[in-house]
Amino acid sequence: MNAHIGRYVQILLASGIFVFALGVIAYTIITRIFFIRPLQSIQVRARSLVADTSNAGTDAQSLSIDELGMLTRSFNLLSESLSVQKSESVAMTKQMRDLLIMSDAFISTLNLEHLLGEIVSRLGTITQVKNVSLLLYGREMLEPWAVAYWSDQASSQNLTSANYKQPFRQQGEVTVHADPDSDITLAVTTKMAAIPAARPGTNSDKRNAVNAAKSNQATIPYGLRRPRIPRPALSDLDQNLAHITMQKQKIVYGEDIARIHQERGETWARMALEVGFRSVMAVPLLLQEQSIGVFILYDDKPHQVTSEDTFLLKNVAVQAAIAIQNALLFAEVKDKNAALERVNHLKSQFLATVTHELRTPLHSIISYGALILEGFLDGELTNEQEEHIQFMVRRAEDLTRLVDDMLDLSKIEADRLEVKVEPLCLEPCLKDVLNQLKPLANNKGLNLSLEMVDPHLTVLADSHRVRQIVLNLVSNALKFTESGGVTIRCILLEDYELIRISVHDTGIGISPVALGYIFEAFRQADGSTTRRFGGTGLGLTIARKLIELQGGEVAVESILGQGSTFSFTLPVVSS
């Protein structure tokens, strides 16, 4: 849910910036066409009039010269004002373009380390500062769990982790550390539950954690643990400014650090001067009205902060916070999917092992039951005993088919099921299925028929698997049909060099909703269908998988209460 909300906010923000940029561009063009150019032409004409009148020596002409001179100065002031507005519009347009490019880069980057590198490097390039630092904090954490640095000089830092390689051409060097030894999948529930703003007058544990106050508890809560980031990668200056900025939850800046240190003697100002910085801007990263981190811009000369600077940095902070959350959610989902895949693989292996072990005792039950029914034991069976043994054999055969289906499904999911594709004449294969299921159709009073235009149709398929597919489809059709019949049709699709085999019944049909999941394992149309007709819901799943393994496709058409048609295609053998 949070990922969807973040995505919507990101889209709305990008759309707003785009519309605003278009407005600025339109304003610049209109101002140039309708104001600047006409005023410049008036100014030129006024100067020519002044030059003409200066050649005459009368007092009236002198008066005209003074008036025209005043008019010229007025137009000059107006022209300069419009030129300033034009320059501001051009700067604003460039800023909007940079924001759009940056937003696109953030949206398309889902790897956390790459994203942090993108943020600091693009910020440093756009703002043209000397250094950019980014720190991310978790709930009640004393130190950041992720840091990223950008410098405009290729200065080598003696850090233990490899430097981040930028995916785009920009000057400077980027280094990223994202708590590599911790479980990043916990980020959303622990790290991203960031430090809330402490209320004035309160003595909360969270405020004490931010200020790195004393902690004399015997055991430190999980949130107060220290992330395993290399010590050389952590700057005391960065952490000092980060704590101040995250508490205030607004932009903190020093336009002239030397003057601030001289007047107030701030500790952070002294630390900044020692490393050669003369101005700084620290911007909080807010998510759901909570601070999750901060990025800090350093420069080696004093800088006067403008409204354009704060506008740019606020927008970057919003985009960066959402992008970081999306990257963490993506990492968590990716890890969860990998874990689910491992569990699913283990489940498939377990099913394969169990079903294989079940086959031997089931076959023994069926064999001994058949021997008893055929009279290989001394003595005669009573009618009741014979019925019980027949029931036992039928149930064992049903269980054997279920075990075989589960074994096939586990092999398919584990990619261990092999199909042997070779030329296959369809008619004998389909007639075998009809002969096998004819007694079942006769017992229910149903008509079972085969329609083939050409009895010599040959396809490229595995004969055993085709027989299994058709057997599953026809068995299902007979099971869900109370009156009428089931028809198997074979049609040659000459334009596509395919043969379509369809199984049509006049049964209960399938609802439109159930058509969406009818091919899922262990699923039937609804619970009442399972209770009424039985079955496990594996037949259609296996049939579809087997068809796809042989290069075919399966489709279904159904009208509730009138019947269904299941069809699949197989490649035809070229003549």
C-alpha angles and dihedrals in degrees: 000000000000090000091054092047091048091050092050092049090049092050092048091048093049091047092050093050091048093051091046091051091051089051092052092049092048091048091051093050094046092047092051095047101041103030117017099044096045091047092049091052091048089050092052092049091048091053091050090052090051090051092049095048093048089069091063118075105206124118091238090056090050089054090051090049092055092049092048090047091055090047090051092051090049091051090046091055091047091048092050091049091051091047089054090050089049091052091048090049091051090049091048090049091052090048092051090049091051091049092051093049091047092048091052091050092050094048093050095047114083100159106097098218092046090048094053089049090050092052098052097038095048091045091051093048095047097044094039095222129147102244138010124195127188123192128183122200133193131211109309092342116159093206134026120271092209132028133179129186134193127188128182089221124067091241113162115229119203095234126149098230129070117263119255113255113224116232091212135050110264134135123255139046128277128201123186131188118179105177091274095189096054132081105265091191089074091060097099095051099037116012097037092049084088134192111288120217110272114237118237113263095020126118098207125169089233093058090049089052092052092050090048090238126171118301111190096166117129094231125033116224118242092254092057096055119118115248116236098247117143110267094231088059093062117083119202090210092054093048092047093053091041093057092048094048096045091051093051093041091210138087113291118196143170114204094187113019094184092058091045091053092046094049102036106014094226115187094222090051091055091049091049093050091051091061094043103259120142102177136024141186122193119192123191121227107224127193121177089348092304128110114243098169147319140243120214128202119204128191133184094228135049114274130194109223114229133194088253090058094052092045092053095045095046091053092046090050092053093048093044094050092051092044091051091051091049091050091051092047090048091051091050093048090047092052092045091051091050090050091049091050090053091049091048091050091051090048091053091049090049092050091048092051096044096045091048091053092048095055096070098056091042092054089048091054092049093047096048091045091053091049091053092048092049092055101250090139126073116262134029128278122234118234091254092051091048091051091050093050092046089051090050092051093048092050091047090051090050090050090048091055090049091050090049091050092049091047091051091048093050090049091049093050091047091048090239099117113106126201124198108214115202139140109294130185105223103206099068091043093051093044090055089057091048092050091048094051098035094094091053091051092047092051090056094041093244130144115238116190143163124220119194125165092197117028090198097063110143126194137183104248147111107273094210093049094045089052089049092049095050091043091055094047095046092044090053091047092051092046094055097040120089099173138011114030152263125266129195113206130187119199127180114226098202096180092059100031089237137125119220116210114192132184112205124189138176094222136124095298129217128271118241090245093053091051088072094063105019091110094053118110117266091006130124131173092277143326094273090058091055093048093047102042104018125214135127102251094242100112098078092041092054092043092054093047092049092048092051091048088058094050097260137120131227128215137177134205122185143166116201110248095008107067145266139258121209114189137175137181133228129186114261124230110252114242 
